[in-house]
């Protein structure tokens, strides 16, 4: 509710500025700002809807999914970003690995983690993202490792997967992605862990039971 109130307050304030604008130029600037706020509101509503769906879902459909196929699909979705950043992608996942998961959740989890690895790449070096999977005790462990800016876990470990938490000051960060990712993984009965060193990179590890 706090998120929605913030957007409503913004819209109300900007509407007042538009009504009192002293020139067409000033009015046009306020309209542009209003449009940005509306886009952000739509993003918030979309993400809140995802959260509600996760928290109220019962007996979500789980089925055997080819992990490599879903990884490749996520990479194709991010192809423009990969090319734009000249990122190197290293994949070490066998083509016969199947995990029991929900289709929509797996797409979302992989897309979130891969897009984060690209978004928070280090400006002083070529982005390298390593995606690997190994069998462990009847299940699988998937790791997504990058050489990006890293996260200060000494300060942020407790709130890393929290709602509305951002860590790098990016203007497009909303603080929903990791919260949703963790909830989707746990809804499937699995878990996620993170290791990170500031200035060196981050590894997200998903344990599929």
Beta strands, then each sheet from edge to edge (+ up, - down):
strand 1: 63-66
strand 2: 88-92
strand 3: 98-101
strand 4: 128-136
strand 5: 139-146
strand 6: 191-197
strand 7: 201-208
sheet 1: 1+ 3-
sheet 2: 2+ 4+ 5- 7+ 6-
end
